[in-house]
Amino acid sequence: MSKSLKVIIACGGTGGHLFPGIAVAEALKARGHEVLLLISQKKVDAEASAKYGHLLFQTVPAVAKPATLSPKMLPFLVKLWSSIRQCKGIVKAFGADAVLGMGGFTSLPPVYAAHKLGRRTFVHDSNARPGRANVMTSRFCTQVFLGMEPAKAFFPGRETVVTGTPVRPEIVNLPDREEAARMFGLDPSKSTVLVTGGSQGARRLNELSAEAAALLPEDTQVLHIAGALDFERVSDIAKGRERHKVLGFCDQMPAALSIADLVIARSGASSLTEIAMSGHPSILVPYPYAADDHQTRNGEVFANAGASEMVQERDLDAEKLASMATSVLRDLPTYKRMAKAARDLAVPDAADRVCDAIEASLATP
């Protein structure tokens, strides 16, 4: 496309929204377009966006919807309309041609504001079972982009495009394993289990994984991204173990994936996308309180493809988790089969597919 576009990407709130948004921003900039990313005022957004100094970010208030019959509904509506007014000002000031929401209620105000101003609007949903916020936001969208084919059924009457979920370029081109091992103080010759619970609801998974780590074979080490809130507790459980490295926050996920041989994780869509891109077998433990149990639906896509072993948290203890991890790492044919199945689920050009769809829409009168 010869014309340079101005695109706003609303992607704040969680890493699962932010990182795919950054991936699309990188791809749009590479094509000569101007991009503004709207993020929330949450600490996780500030930390994650700090390493992308070449991109333009602006914070907007996050507006989370309470239960419909909650007394908090009236204050929510007041905040929502205030946020929409603010977003209208941002769209006008930036001169945006289009707005892309990467999911959640952070996307609704900018997308709705752009819709009312007559701009092209899009929303991306990464999950097999879309969130209610995205279904609502889709009412004001030119097109809906999907990370997984099963989500199509939840957007009847909407124009959908299955793009896959975008990943940052550094996830596509992982660093050298030895270099990654040095970064974390690990042994590149040992089998490595990467534990990452995602940005929400990781407490019980952290506990199970930390206890299971003590039961793994001597030639296996663990890189455990516990999250800032759970760092001290997990560090206490792992105290004295040379083969168990605990981090509160990791801004070097490419290196973490490079050293990993097996991943234990929740089944958030963004995490699964990175697991598929890196071609790792995984043990998935869906977050049991996720809206509409969407993490189980995501995990089923990977489990049914043979890329993962999925187990519900209620059915898991440390001994079972250690046994599952050891079994995957020790059974080479199974390991190779799972790794190939994971790679087969990857969509390396997802960000470009999103860009293609946006450009094609803007090229149409």
N, C-alpha and C positions, 0 to 999 in steps of 0.2 A: 504494500500500500504506500503510495507516494506521499499522501498528506500526513503530517505529524499530528497525532491526536493528544488530547489531554484527558487522562483517565484517573479517577479517584478510586482507590481500593480501600474498603472498610474491612479491617481484618484484626481488630483488637479483641482482648478478653482472655484468650488462651493461646498456647503455642500451636494448637491444632488449627486455629484460624490464621494466626500471624504468619507462620512459616510458609504455608502455601501462598498467602498473599504476597510475601516477599519474593517468592519464586516467580509469580506472574509479573511483579514489578520489574524484576531483573530482565525478564524476557521482553517486556514492552520497551524498556529503555534500550535494549540491544537493537530494537527495530527503529529507534529514533523518536519514540513517543515520550511525552512528559507524564510523570506519575506522582501523585500525592497519596500517601498511605495514612489512613485515619486509624489510630490506635486508642486504647483506653488509658486511664490514668493508673492502672494497676502496675505494681512493681514488676511483674513478670514481663509486661510489654516493654517497660523501660530497659530492663536488663537484656532482653533478647534483641531489641532493636539497636542497642548501643554499638554493635559491631558493624552496622551497615550505614556508616557515615556518608556514603555516596548517595543514599536514598533520602527523600524528603518525607518526614513524618510530622503529623499534627495530632494532638490529643483531643478527644471529645469525651464528654461524660458517658460512661456505660449505663445503659438503662435495662435492667433485668426485670422481666415480667413476673409479678407474684401470682399466686393462685387467683383464678377469676373472681371468686367470691371473697377474697381477702380484703380486710379493711385498708390494706396498703394499695389497693387498686387505684383509688383516686389520686394519691400522691404520684403513683407511677404514671398515670395519664398526663398529669401536669408536667412531670419531667420529660415525658416522651414528646409532647408538643413543643416544649422548650428546646429539646435536642433537635427536633425537626427544623425549627426556625433557625437554629445555629447552623445546621447542615445546609440549609438553603443559602445562607450567607457564604459558606465555604465553597459551595458549588459555583456560585456566581463569581466570587473573587478569583477562584482558580481558572474559571472559564472552561469548566469540564465539559467534554463531549459525551462522557459516559461515566457511570458509577457501577462498580462491581462490589458486591457484598460477599465476603467469604464465609458467612454463616453466623447464626446466633442473633440475639436482639441488638447487638452492636451494629448489625448491618441494616436493620429496619429503618431507622431515621434517615441515614444518608440516601438509601435507595428510594424511599418514599419521597424525600425532598426532591431528588433528581427527577423522579417520575412526574411530580407536580409541575416541574419547570420544563417538561417536555424533552428531557435528555433520554438517551438509551440507557437501559438499566438491566443488570444481570445479577444473579446470585449463584454461588457455588455451594453444593452440599456434598461432603465427602463420604457420608455414611450410607450403609445399605438400607437403613431405616431413617429417613430424614427427620430432622427436628421440627417441632411445631412452628418455631419462629421462622424457619426457612419456607415452610409451606405457606405461612401468612405472607412473608415478604415476596414470594413468587407471584402473588396477585398483582404486584406493581412492576413486574419485570418483563422485558422484551424477550429474554431467553433464560432458561435454567440450565446450569452446567452441573453434571453429576460425576462423582468419583466412582460409583459402582452401578452397574446395570440394574440390580434389583430396586433401586430407588425410583426408577421411572414410574412405577405403578402408583406412587404417592403424589404425582403431579398430573392428574388427568386434565386434559384440555390445555395444558401448557406446552410451549415449544421447548423441548429438552435436547441437550447435546451431551453424550457421554464422553467426557474428556479425560477421565482419570483425575487423580488428585496431584496438583503440582508439587514438586520438591525443589529445594534449593540446589543450584548447580553443584555446590560442594558435596552434596550427597551422591550425585551421579558419579563424581570422580573422587573416590576415597583416597586418603593418603596411604603411604606405605605402612605395612603392619609393624615393622621394626620401629619406624618413626613414631607411630601411635603408641607403642608399648613404652617407649622412653618418656613420652609426654605424661603418662599416668603412673610411671614407676612399676610397670608390669613386665613379666617375662614373655617375650614373643613366642617361645617354644611351648608354652603351656596352653592347654585348652582354656578358653576364656568364656565365662557366662556373663553377659551384660544384663543387668536388672534395671529396668526403667519403668516407673509406675505412671508416668504422665504427670501433668500439672495438677490433677485433682484426684482425690480419693485413693491415695496410694498407701495409707497407713498400714492396713492389714496385709497387703501384698508385700510391703517392705519387711514387716515382721516375719512373715512366712519365709521369705527369701533369705533373710539374714540368718534365721535358724537353720534353713536347709543348707546354706553355704558350709556350715561346720560338718555336714555329713557327706560332702562331695569327695571324690578321690583326691589323693595328694597331688596329682599332676594337673589339677583343675584350679583355676583362679577366678575370682569374681570381681567385676567392676560394677559397683552398685550406685546408681544415681538416685539418691533417697529423697531429694527435694529439700529446700531450705528449712521447712517447718519440722521435718522428721530427721534432720541430719544428726543431731546430738543423740537422739534415742537409738538410731540404727548404729551409730558409731560405738555406743556403749555395748550393744549386743555383739558387735564384731571386734571388740577390743582384744588386742593381743594376737590377732590372726594376720599373719604376713600375706596370706593369699586373698585377703578380702579388702579391697580398696573402696572406701565410701566417699561419695561426693555430695555436697548439698545442692550444687548447681553445675551444669555442664554446658559451656558454650562452644564445646568442641565435639559435637555429635558425630561429625564425619570420622574423627579419630576413634571415638568410642565404637562406632560400627565397624571400623577397619580392624580393630583388635578382637572383636567379638567372633565367637564360633556359634553361639546359641544365644537367643534373646528371650528373657522372661519379661512379659509386659502386660499391661492392660490392652484392650483392643480398640483404642481410639483410632479413628481413621488415619490421622496424620502419622501416628506411630507405625501403623501397618504399612502405610505407603513407603516409609523409610526402610522398614524391614524387607519389604519386597524388592526395593531398589538395590539393597545391599546383598540380597540373595541368601538370607540366613534362615535356617529353621527356627521355629519359635514355640514357646509355651505361652498360651494366652489365657489370662484370668480376667474375664470381663468385670468391669466395675458394676457391682450388683444394684447400685442405686441410680444408674444412668437413665435419663429420660427415655421412656418407652423401651427400656432394655436394648437400646440400639447397639451397645457394645457386643452383646451376644450375637446380634444379627451380623455385625461386622466379622466377628470371630468365626461364625459359621461359613462365611465365604472362603476364608483361608483354610479352615479345617476341612471343608468339603473338597477343596482343591488338593489336599494332602500336604499343604505347606506348613501347617501348625498342628499342635496338640492343644485342644481347648478344654479347660476344666473350670467349673464354677467354684467360686471362693468357698462356698459352704461345703463342698466335697473335698477340700484340700487341707492337708497338714504338711508340716515340714518334711516328714519322712517321705510322703508321696511325691512332693515336689522334687526332692533330691533324687529319688528313684527315677522319675520321669526324665530329668535332665541328664542323668548318667546314662540312661538307656539310649537317648538320642545321640549323645556324644560317642558312645561305644559301638553303636550299630552303624557301621560305615555305609552299607547299602541304603538303609533308611535315611541316614543323614543326607546322602547325596540326592535321594529322591525328594526329600523335603526342600532342600536348597534349590533344586531345579524348579519345583512347583512354586516356590516363592518368587523366583526370578520371572517365571511365566506370568505372574499376576502384575508385574511392574508395568507402568506406562511412562517410560522415560521422557517422552515429549509432551506430557500433559500440559505444562505451562504454555508451550507453543500452540497446542490445540485450543486452549482458552483464548490466546491472542488471535489466532486465525478466526475464531468465531466472532470475537469483538470487532475485528477489522472488517469482516464480511458484512456484519450487521450495519456498521457505520457507512459502508460503501453503498448500501441500499437506501434509496430515498424513502 
